[in-house]
Amino acid sequence: MAMISGVNIPDNKRINIALRYVYGIGPAIAEKIISQT
């Protein structure tokens, strides 16, 4: 399980859903992060 900003990111979720576990990251920002990588 990865950790970002002290938040555990689950391995069994799709990345665009898992990123939303971090406070302040919603659907739009998650998609923007994915498209930049």
PDB file of N, H, CA, C and O in Angstrom:
ATOM      1  N   MET A   1       0.849  -1.170   0.000  1.00  0.00           N
ATOM      2  CA  MET A   1       0.000   0.000   0.000  1.00  0.00           C
ATOM      3  C   MET A   1       0.898   1.237   0.000  1.00  0.00           C
ATOM      4  O   MET A   1       1.784   1.371   0.844  1.00  0.00           O
ATOM      5  N   ALA A   2       0.664   2.115  -0.931  1.00  0.00           N
ATOM      6  H   ALA A   2      -0.056   2.005  -1.616  1.00  0.00           H
ATOM      7  CA  ALA A   2       1.432   3.357  -1.027  1.00  0.00           C
ATOM      8  C   ALA A   2       0.880   4.383  -0.041  1.00  0.00           C
ATOM      9  O   ALA A   2      -0.272   4.299   0.385  1.00  0.00           O
ATOM     10  N   MET A   3       1.717   5.345   0.310  1.00  0.00           N
ATOM     11  H   MET A   3       2.652   5.413  -0.035  1.00  0.00           H
ATOM     12  CA  MET A   3       1.299   6.398   1.225  1.00  0.00           C
ATOM     13  C   MET A   3       1.637   7.751   0.599  1.00  0.00           C
ATOM     14  O   MET A   3       2.775   7.985   0.191  1.00  0.00           O
ATOM     15  N   ILE A   4       0.652   8.629   0.527  1.00  0.00           N
ATOM     16  H   ILE A   4      -0.272   8.438   0.858  1.00  0.00           H
ATOM     17  CA  ILE A   4       0.832   9.983   0.005  1.00  0.00           C
ATOM     18  C   ILE A   4       0.309  10.948   1.057  1.00  0.00           C
ATOM     19  O   ILE A   4      -0.847  10.850   1.471  1.00  0.00           O
ATOM     20  N   SER A   5       1.140  11.869   1.488  1.00  0.00           N
ATOM     21  H   SER A   5       2.078  11.949   1.153  1.00  0.00           H
ATOM     22  CA  SER A   5       0.767  12.871   2.497  1.00  0.00           C
ATOM     23  C   SER A   5       0.168  12.240   3.747  1.00  0.00           C
ATOM     24  O   SER A   5      -0.760  12.788   4.341  1.00  0.00           O
ATOM     25  N   GLY A   6       0.694  11.104   4.138  1.00  0.00           N
ATOM     26  H   GLY A   6       1.448  10.660   3.656  1.00  0.00           H
ATOM     27  CA  GLY A   6       0.229  10.443   5.345  1.00  0.00           C
ATOM     28  C   GLY A   6      -1.064   9.668   5.178  1.00  0.00           C
ATOM     29  O   GLY A   6      -1.636   9.204   6.164  1.00  0.00           O
ATOM     30  N   VAL A   7      -1.537   9.520   3.943  1.00  0.00           N
ATOM     31  H   VAL A   7      -1.073   9.898   3.142  1.00  0.00           H
ATOM     32  CA  VAL A   7      -2.779   8.802   3.670  1.00  0.00           C
ATOM     33  C   VAL A   7      -2.442   7.519   2.930  1.00  0.00           C
ATOM     34  O   VAL A   7      -1.742   7.546   1.918  1.00  0.00           O
ATOM     35  N   ASN A   8      -2.936   6.400   3.429  1.00  0.00           N
ATOM     36  H   ASN A   8      -3.505   6.378   4.251  1.00  0.00           H
ATOM     37  CA  ASN A   8      -2.728   5.122   2.751  1.00  0.00           C
ATOM     38  C   ASN A   8      -3.599   5.055   1.503  1.00  0.00           C
ATOM     39  O   ASN A   8      -4.808   5.279   1.559  1.00  0.00           O
ATOM     40  N   ILE A   9      -2.967   4.746   0.383  1.00  0.00           N
ATOM     41  H   ILE A   9      -1.985   4.565   0.337  1.00  0.00           H
ATOM     42  CA  ILE A   9      -3.669   4.612  -0.889  1.00  0.00           C
ATOM     43  C   ILE A   9      -3.875   3.118  -1.139  1.00  0.00           C
ATOM     44  O   ILE A   9      -2.898   2.376  -1.235  1.00  0.00           O
ATOM     45  N   PRO A  10      -5.131   2.660  -1.245  1.00  0.00           N
ATOM     46  CA  PRO A  10      -5.385   1.228  -1.393  1.00  0.00           C
ATOM     47  C   PRO A  10      -4.894   0.680  -2.732  1.00  0.00           C
ATOM     48  O   PRO A  10      -4.992   1.344  -3.764  1.00  0.00           O
ATOM     49  N   ASP A  11      -4.366  -0.538  -2.693  1.00  0.00           N
ATOM     50  H   ASP A  11      -4.286  -1.076  -1.854  1.00  0.00           H
ATOM     51  CA  ASP A  11      -3.865  -1.196  -3.899  1.00  0.00           C
ATOM     52  C   ASP A  11      -4.989  -1.770  -4.755  1.00  0.00           C
ATOM     53  O   ASP A  11      -4.837  -1.905  -5.969  1.00  0.00           O
ATOM     54  N   ASN A  12      -6.097  -2.104  -4.141  1.00  0.00           N
ATOM     55  H   ASN A  12      -6.221  -1.994  -3.155  1.00  0.00           H
ATOM     56  CA  ASN A  12      -7.156  -2.819  -4.857  1.00  0.00           C
ATOM     57  C   ASN A  12      -8.175  -1.899  -5.531  1.00  0.00           C
ATOM     58  O   ASN A  12      -9.210  -2.371  -6.001  1.00  0.00           O
ATOM     59  N   LYS A  13      -7.898  -0.603  -5.584  1.00  0.00           N
ATOM     60  H   LYS A  13      -7.057  -0.220  -5.202  1.00  0.00           H
ATOM     61  CA  LYS A  13      -8.799   0.355  -6.236  1.00  0.00           C
ATOM     62  C   LYS A  13      -8.145   0.886  -7.503  1.00  0.00           C
ATOM     63  O   LYS A  13      -6.920   0.887  -7.622  1.00  0.00           O
ATOM     64  N   ARG A  14      -8.960   1.337  -8.447  1.00  0.00           N
ATOM     65  H   ARG A  14      -9.955   1.336  -8.351  1.00  0.00           H
ATOM     66  CA  ARG A  14      -8.413   2.006  -9.624  1.00  0.00           C
ATOM     67  C   ARG A  14      -7.748   3.297  -9.164  1.00  0.00           C
ATOM     68  O   ARG A  14      -8.164   3.893  -8.170  1.00  0.00           O
ATOM     69  N   ILE A  15      -6.715   3.730  -9.884  1.00  0.00           N
ATOM     70  H   ILE A  15      -6.377   3.246 -10.691  1.00  0.00           H
ATOM     71  CA  ILE A  15      -5.909   4.861  -9.425  1.00  0.00           C
ATOM     72  C   ILE A  15      -6.727   6.145  -9.324  1.00  0.00           C
ATOM     73  O   ILE A  15      -6.508   6.937  -8.408  1.00  0.00           O
ATOM     74  N   ASN A  16      -7.665   6.368 -10.245  1.00  0.00           N
ATOM     75  H   ASN A  16      -7.843   5.725 -10.990  1.00  0.00           H
ATOM     76  CA  ASN A  16      -8.444   7.604 -10.168  1.00  0.00           C
ATOM     77  C   ASN A  16      -9.377   7.620  -8.959  1.00  0.00           C
ATOM     78  O   ASN A  16      -9.741   8.694  -8.480  1.00  0.00           O
ATOM     79  N   ILE A  17      -9.764   6.466  -8.464  1.00  0.00           N
ATOM     80  H   ILE A  17      -9.468   5.593  -8.853  1.00  0.00           H
ATOM     81  CA  ILE A  17     -10.563   6.382  -7.237  1.00  0.00           C
ATOM     82  C   ILE A  17      -9.654   6.467  -6.016  1.00  0.00           C
ATOM     83  O   ILE A  17      -9.980   7.150  -5.045  1.00  0.00           O
ATOM     84  N   ALA A  18      -8.524   5.782  -6.060  1.00  0.00           N
ATOM     85  H   ALA A  18      -8.258   5.228  -6.849  1.00  0.00           H
ATOM     86  CA  ALA A  18      -7.613   5.740  -4.912  1.00  0.00           C
ATOM     87  C   ALA A  18      -7.041   7.117  -4.599  1.00  0.00           C
ATOM     88  O   ALA A  18      -6.832   7.439  -3.430  1.00  0.00           O
ATOM     89  N   LEU A  19      -6.784   7.935  -5.613  1.00  0.00           N
ATOM     90  H   LEU A  19      -6.954   7.674  -6.563  1.00  0.00           H
ATOM     91  CA  LEU A  19      -6.235   9.272  -5.369  1.00  0.00           C
ATOM     92  C   LEU A  19      -7.196  10.145  -4.574  1.00  0.00           C
ATOM     93  O   LEU A  19      -6.764  11.071  -3.888  1.00  0.00           O
ATOM     94  N   ARG A  20      -8.471   9.870  -4.656  1.00  0.00           N
ATOM     95  H   ARG A  20      -8.822   9.118  -5.214  1.00  0.00           H
ATOM     96  CA  ARG A  20      -9.477  10.673  -3.945  1.00  0.00           C
ATOM     97  C   ARG A  20      -9.439  10.472  -2.435  1.00  0.00           C
ATOM     98  O   ARG A  20     -10.077  11.223  -1.698  1.00  0.00           O
ATOM     99  N   TYR A  21      -8.705   9.477  -1.967  1.00  0.00           N
ATOM    100  H   TYR A  21      -8.187   8.866  -2.566  1.00  0.00           H
ATOM    101  CA  TYR A  21      -8.561   9.272  -0.528  1.00  0.00           C
ATOM    102  C   TYR A  21      -7.757  10.406   0.099  1.00  0.00           C
ATOM    103  O   TYR A  21      -7.855  10.636   1.305  1.00  0.00           O
ATOM    104  N   VAL A  22      -6.965  11.118  -0.701  1.00  0.00           N
ATOM    105  H   VAL A  22      -6.885  10.931  -1.680  1.00  0.00           H
ATOM    106  CA  VAL A  22      -6.176  12.243  -0.206  1.00  0.00           C
ATOM    107  C   VAL A  22      -7.094  13.455  -0.137  1.00  0.00           C
ATOM    108  O   VAL A  22      -7.799  13.761  -1.099  1.00  0.00           O
ATOM    109  N   TYR A  23      -7.085  14.146   1.001  1.00  0.00           N
ATOM    110  H   TYR A  23      -6.512  13.898   1.782  1.00  0.00           H
ATOM    111  CA  TYR A  23      -7.946  15.308   1.200  1.00  0.00           C
ATOM    112  C   TYR A  23      -7.635  16.377   0.159  1.00  0.00           C
ATOM    113  O   TYR A  23      -6.474  16.737  -0.033  1.00  0.00           O
ATOM    114  N   GLY A  24      -8.649  16.878  -0.501  1.00  0.00           N
ATOM    115  H   GLY A  24      -9.592  16.585  -0.345  1.00  0.00           H
ATOM    116  CA  GLY A  24      -8.482  17.944  -1.481  1.00  0.00           C
ATOM    117  C   GLY A  24      -8.389  17.458  -2.914  1.00  0.00           C
ATOM    118  O   GLY A  24      -8.398  18.266  -3.844  1.00  0.00           O
ATOM    119  N   ILE A  25      -8.300  16.146  -3.106  1.00  0.00           N
ATOM    120  H   ILE A  25      -8.293  15.490  -2.351  1.00  0.00           H
ATOM    121  CA  ILE A  25      -8.256  15.602  -4.463  1.00  0.00           C
ATOM    122  C   ILE A  25      -9.616  14.997  -4.772  1.00  0.00           C
ATOM    123  O   ILE A  25     -10.035  14.009  -4.168  1.00  0.00           O
ATOM    124  N   GLY A  26     -10.290  15.616  -5.727  1.00  0.00           N
ATOM    125  H   GLY A  26      -9.951  16.419  -6.218  1.00  0.00           H
ATOM    126  CA  GLY A  26     -11.586  15.119  -6.174  1.00  0.00           C
ATOM    127  C   GLY A  26     -11.456  14.496  -7.549  1.00  0.00           C
ATOM    128  O   GLY A  26     -10.347  14.259  -8.026  1.00  0.00           O
ATOM    129  N   PRO A  27     -12.582  14.231  -8.186  1.00  0.00           N
ATOM    130  CA  PRO A  27     -12.546  13.574  -9.490  1.00  0.00           C
ATOM    131  C   PRO A  27     -11.786  14.365 -10.554  1.00  0.00           C
ATOM    132  O   PRO A  27     -11.011  13.784 -11.314  1.00  0.00           O
ATOM    133  N   ALA A  28     -11.994  15.664 -10.617  1.00  0.00           N
ATOM    134  H   ALA A  28     -12.623  16.136  -9.999  1.00  0.00           H
ATOM    135  CA  ALA A  28     -11.343  16.476 -11.654  1.00  0.00           C
ATOM    136  C   ALA A  28      -9.832  16.523 -11.459  1.00  0.00           C
ATOM    137  O   ALA A  28      -9.076  16.375 -12.420  1.00  0.00           O
ATOM    138  N   ILE A  29      -9.394  16.727 -10.236  1.00  0.00           N
ATOM    139  H   ILE A  29     -10.008  16.847  -9.456  1.00  0.00           H
ATOM    140  CA  ILE A  29      -7.953  16.806  -9.970  1.00  0.00           C
ATOM    141  C   ILE A  29      -7.306  15.438 -10.157  1.00  0.00           C
ATOM    142  O   ILE A  29      -6.183  15.351 -10.653  1.00  0.00           O
ATOM    143  N   ALA A  30      -7.991  14.380  -9.771  1.00  0.00           N
ATOM    144  H   ALA A  30      -8.904  14.451  -9.368  1.00  0.00           H
ATOM    145  CA  ALA A  30      -7.452  13.032  -9.964  1.00  0.00           C
ATOM    146  C   ALA A  30      -7.233  12.756 -11.449  1.00  0.00           C
ATOM    147  O   ALA A  30      -6.201  12.204 -11.829  1.00  0.00           O
ATOM    148  N   GLU A  31      -8.190  13.134 -12.287  1.00  0.00           N
ATOM    149  H   GLU A  31      -9.028  13.583 -11.978  1.00  0.00           H
ATOM    150  CA  GLU A  31      -8.036  12.938 -13.732  1.00  0.00           C
ATOM    151  C   GLU A  31      -6.900  13.790 -14.285  1.00  0.00           C
ATOM    152  O   GLU A  31      -6.178  13.351 -15.181  1.00  0.00           O
ATOM    153  N   LYS A  32      -6.734  15.004 -13.764  1.00  0.00           N
ATOM    154  H   LYS A  32      -7.321  15.361 -13.036  1.00  0.00           H
ATOM    155  CA  LYS A  32      -5.647  15.875 -14.211  1.00  0.00           C
ATOM    156  C   LYS A  32      -4.292  15.271 -13.846  1.00  0.00           C
ATOM    157  O   LYS A  32      -3.359  15.311 -14.648  1.00  0.00           O
ATOM    158  N   ILE A  33      -4.181  14.715 -12.648  1.00  0.00           N
ATOM    159  H   ILE A  33      -4.939  14.682 -11.997  1.00  0.00           H
ATOM    160  CA  ILE A  33      -2.931  14.073 -12.213  1.00  0.00           C
ATOM    161  C   ILE A  33      -2.616  12.884 -13.114  1.00  0.00           C
ATOM    162  O   ILE A  33      -1.472  12.706 -13.533  1.00  0.00           O
ATOM    163  N   ILE A  34      -3.621  12.076 -13.411  1.00  0.00           N
ATOM    164  H   ILE A  34      -4.550  12.221 -13.071  1.00  0.00           H
ATOM    165  CA  ILE A  34      -3.414  10.892 -14.246  1.00  0.00           C
ATOM    166  C   ILE A  34      -3.003  11.288 -15.657  1.00  0.00           C
ATOM    167  O   ILE A  34      -2.131  10.651 -16.247  1.00  0.00           O
ATOM    168  N   SER A  35      -3.614  12.323 -16.200  1.00  0.00           N
ATOM    169  H   SER A  35      -4.322  12.840 -15.721  1.00  0.00           H
ATOM    170  CA  SER A  35      -3.304  12.721 -17.580  1.00  0.00           C
ATOM    171  C   SER A  35      -1.915  13.328 -17.708  1.00  0.00           C
ATOM    172  O   SER A  35      -1.348  13.329 -18.801  1.00  0.00           O
ATOM    173  N   GLN A  36      -1.349  13.844 -16.616  1.00  0.00           N
ATOM    174  H   GLN A  36      -1.809  13.843 -15.728  1.00  0.00           H
ATOM    175  CA  GLN A  36      -0.019  14.451 -16.661  1.00  0.00           C
ATOM    176  C   GLN A  36       1.098  13.428 -16.519  1.00  0.00           C
ATOM    177  O   GLN A  36       2.265  13.762 -16.725  1.00  0.00           O
ATOM    178  N   THR A  37       0.767  12.194 -16.172  1.00  0.00           N
ATOM    179  H   THR A  37      -0.181  11.923 -16.005  1.00  0.00           H
ATOM    180  CA  THR A  37       1.813  11.180 -16.005  1.00  0.00           C
ATOM    181  C   THR A  37       1.865  10.247 -17.181  1.00  0.00           C
ATOM    182  O   THR A  37       2.688   9.332 -17.207  1.00  0.00           O
TER     183      THR A  37
END
